[in-house]
Amino acid sequence: MQPFADRLTSAITASGSVLVAGLDPKLEEIPGYLVSKHKSAQSAGQNWGASVEGILREYIDDVLPLLAGRVAAIKPNLAFYEQYGSHGLAAFSYLMSRAKELSLLSIADAKRGDIGSTAQAYSAAFLGRVRVFGEAHPVFDADALTVSPYLGFDTLEEYLKDCVQYGKGLFVLVKTSNPGSAALQGVSNTDGTTVAAKVASWVCERGSELMGPCGLSGLGAVVGATYPAEAQELRALMPKSYFLIPGLGAQGGSAADAVSGFTAQRPLRGGIVNVSRGIFSFSNAATLSKQSFTEEVVKRIDGFNASLRVALSAS
């Protein structure tokens, strides 16, 4: 299979967008036109989990066609599906299948990180294959996965193996967008380098294993838009890695902040910018019709794309 970095580069070119849509559904923020009929079914005796799964599946069917061709990828956060138990995970599996049908790249935001056989099992579920009765089968089959390095770099080896074998990508948490990240990621080692810089150096050292002909690596880094100065420093340490950049919009990062971690060469590249709440959060969700929801989502996507293009041209 073509390396993930090349597939992502092609998706950016085809869509004209570096935007990644974070699909993190909360039942209270799903449009009322989808919720009402399933709420009635639940009142009539249907299991609440089945009702939630039905809502999520219809939501996925309505949202994904709006994203295809307008964004570079989608990034569903597992927590928002796991909160609904097995029915939520069934909806997540459906989402991943539908994304493939629409040729939308998927980044599973699971932030997995554990040792040995546990890491192997996580990787099999999201990136590789699970063996059943002697045959290998894909499960969620994401195009890329977010992982945490904080149990040690050896815990990432199983993911790297599957990425190499199956053409997948990996985004390692390096400098996250939350305010408290500095308490750990900003701590200096005895040699004066920060923990974030230590992780970045490992990403750079191993990046050649997932390098594509495009000149960028699918061994990428999560670097928040809320720390633009640090993003520039980390880019110097990881010159050929794709950055997954959260923090634009609801978390306070601007478009200019978001593109600060892109490569310096023109045209600027090497980054994708995630927006979740800024696209899909609605305070008036209960009253939304399908038409008003569709129009507003497309308007928001177009707005973020326009602001990112301006920021990239101005940098």
C-alpha positions, 0 to 999 in steps of 0.5 A: 500500500502507498505510504500514509504520508503520500496518501495524506499529501494527495488528499490535501492536494485533492481537497485543497484543504489542510483541515481535519474534521474531528468527529466527536459526537455528543447526543445533546449536540446532534441535530433534533431532526435525527434525535426525535424519531429514535427518542420516540422508538426508545419511549416505545420500548427500544433499548437506549443503546440501540437508539443511540447507535441508530442516531449515530449511524444516521448522523454519520451518513449525513455528515460524511458526504459534507466532508468528502472533498472539503477536508483532508481527513477525519479524526474521530475521538474514541472516547465519544463513541466508547461513552455509549458502550458497545453500541457506540463502538459499533457506530465507530466501526460503521464510521470507519467503513463509510469513510473508506467508501467515500475515500476519506482518510481517517485518523483514530484519535485513541491516544493509546500507549501501553507495553508489550502484548497490550500495545500489540493488541491495540495496534492490531485493532486500529492499524494491523490485523487480528488473527481469527482461526488462522486468518488475519482480519482488519478491525477498525482499519484506521489510516493513522492512529494517535499514540502516547509515548509516556510509558517509554519509546519501546511501547511504540514499536508494535505500532511502527511495525504495523505502519510499515507493513500496512502503509499506516501513519502514527501521530505521537503526542509531543506538545498537546494543546491543553493548558496543563501540558507544560507541567510534564511536556515542558519539564527539562531533562538534565541535558537542558532539553524538554520532555517534548523535545526528547520525544520530538528527537525520537520521532525524527530519528525513526521517521525514515521508517515511514517516509514517503516519496513525497519527502514527508514522514507518516511518523508524525507529531501532535503539536498544539496550535496554542503554542506557536513558538514551541511549534516552530522549535519542534519543527526544527527538530522534526523537519520531515514529519507531518504535524497534527495540529489541534487547538484551532477555534474553541481552544483559542488558537488562531489560523496563524498560530495553527500554521506556525508549525508548518515547514518553512519551504514554499509552499508551506506544508507538513501540517494538518489542522484539526477542528472539532467543536468549531464545526459540529457544536451547536447550542440550538441543536434540538431545533435544527432541521437537516437543511439548516444543519447541512448549510451551517456545517458547510459554511463553517468548513468553508470558513476554516478553509479560507482562514487557513489559506490566508494564514498559509499565504501570509506566513 
